[in-house]
Amino acid sequence: MVEQATNRINKYSAKLDSDVIRSRVEALKDSMAQNIQHPVKRLVEIEERINMICGKNGVSSILKPSYMAAGRELYRLVRIHQGATLANEAIIALTKWVQRGLNPLFLMEIMSALKIEK
């Protein structure tokens, strides 16, 4: 049997109740804060490494945010994928950033800092 639109709307409205949302977030906030600690620390390490790579290669300061964005995207892929899928997704991302004008050698160095194999 198909559920009526009014029932669906009422269920959705109940999910958006501020007290319900508040209680769910408060119940999970400690574990959420604990779960994000390692990824954030790792991201800071990666960004520092990218900054060093940009500095030693004389990358223009206007391009540094793009290299940082590329590094963050690659880090996101590392957290989601592994193996051949990771390698393929990384190549797609690298191709995109090279098309945007970033140096492929510097991107490969960032990739190796993340320990992504081609």
PyMOL commands that set and color helices and strands:
alter all, ss='L'
color gray80, all
select helices_A, chain A and resi 5-15+18-56+64-80+83-99+104-113
alter helices_A, ss='H'
color red, helices_A
deselect
rebuild
show_as cartoon
